[in-house]
Amino acid sequence: MTGKFFGGVLLIFLFVPTRLFANDFILPDKLPEHPRIYFTKQCEAEIKELMKTDEFLARQVEGLYQKAATFLEDQRENGTTIYVLPDNIRLLGQSWQLIERVTSFAFVYRMTGNQEYADAAIAEMLAVCRFKDWHPVHFLDTAEMAAGVALGYDWLYDDIPVEQRNEIREGLIKLGLNAGLDFYKNDRHWVPSASNWNEVCNNGMILAALAVGDEDRKTVDEVFDYAMKSIPFGLSVYAPEGTYPEGGNYWNYGTLASCMTIAAFHDVCKTDYGFLKSPGFEKTGDYFMGIIRPDFWYFNYSDCPDEALPNPAMFWLSKTFNRPDYAAWLRDFVTTKNFYQVRVEDSRQEDESFRHYDRYAVLRAVWYDPQAVGADFSDTPLAKICSGKQAIVVMRTAWKDQNAAYAGFKAGSNSAGHCHLDIGTFVYDVHGYRWAVDLGRDMASYRVPGDRWRIYRTNNRGHNTLLIDDKLQNIKADCQFTEYEAGQGDNIGRAVADITAAYAEQVTSAIRTVTLKKDGTLIVEDKIEGAVAPVRWGMITPATVEIDGKTATLVQDDKKVNAVIESDEVEKFETFSTKPVFDYEDQNLNYSMLGAVAVPKDGRIFIKVVLTP
């Protein structure tokens, strides 16, 4: 396994045997008529019929109508998608905008027959197909642009005038497929990568190939052959049981792309080519449900923001693996967070957040699984250990209670893609608030990867773990859970992680245990041996903190959590600033760290912190 930075992102290359998958990677001689990818004529008819009796689907479709209308008005006032790199690195925001606009316009046209929406989608596709390129140096930009154009081309094929259709097809081949071939032939960057890049880039190439597959067969066959050899690398990240090493935000990105790829194979080629048997893929929906707290925010370890989105992949996984609980949970997510009214991002934004994360909202209608009606997920286990490159444990006191207690606890690796130096970190929620927070990603780490470990949010100074002698964790550390139990006595779950490797040459042993009780109490215990320097225990919180010796009261609005520290090596709780060193970092306003400094006795330290709602 090797890794390198590309475009400010650490790519991890994990070489896996392609023989795990089907060897007969042949594109059928004759492809189905357009539209053939996802939103077929049959799918269109089923949606129109089902929404007559299914209120959830009807409201989702109505939200898409409103979204498309907003985009149409914006296009009239400000024009089509333009070529701009706000951060001088990525065209990605424009690619996402193109996807969101074209899929919304095409969907609404097909559902209503309103020609304005077909014209608007065609105008968007023509505009980007006249770009000088789709910025292949940052190939996510190219792949995402190709995916959006491919779906619009396929969904509106019969309604695009021939001359314009030819121009769009030529642009898709020249700017998309040919650019992809350059990467494939030279085995560059994402092609052999076990990362979200591999999943997203291959998806864009496959959708483009399937969209024009009966019109430029030579190029398509070449792309198809290379892609089928590359796809297993991306799918390897799900082994052994679906845990995503890059965290929830990148699960949203990469897993949706892989589901789209396999779904497109099924629709067009009538086979999944064996990719559904990728180890762990069948269970990855369990991981996604687990890392989202009761009020639908992430356990946001690694480069992950805290706001979660209701990924349409959960509907597709529900249908594919006969897991109606996935569909019921996603339906509850959409309903609770009011994603019926699909949000519209500002298409004129110029910052680096590129907030078009919900660009495939249309797939929540196209892939909707009516098994969600009457299905339940409340019996899903309350605690789960997620093994893999980034091993985590998630625990909650209830599923259908937004005020339930929730805890996430991470062991894992300091060398996985998008990782932080955060081995041993935890989050804690109760009463509908997060009390122990992970600050999440800082975009500065994308701009200046050479400074990555200097940035507060990426190192252990800025996480809910130990800081020994003010030194960073070992960047090569890989730690696992040594004990795990669920539902024993008064415990929802209890997990023990040996985090010694994270503090190599700082201590001889470091063991962290996290327990969530059925009454919502969280207990964090640390046993350290071989320490020769002070150890700081820390927990970042947005709460107001009142300290009285070894006790502290945390307050958010009218809710409180009490903290008690039990340790002979600690004199008192303290608060520490979360302000970073550099001005270009996120300044972490309105946060502080509740902490304590332990001085070793004969090299030993024991710290026990009890958080009680």
Order of alpha helices (4+ residues) and beta strands (2+ residues): beta-beta-alpha-alpha-alpha-alpha-alpha-alpha-alpha-alpha-alpha-alpha-alpha-alpha-alpha-alpha-beta-beta-beta-beta-beta-beta-alpha-beta-beta-beta-beta-beta-beta-beta-beta-beta-beta-beta-beta-beta
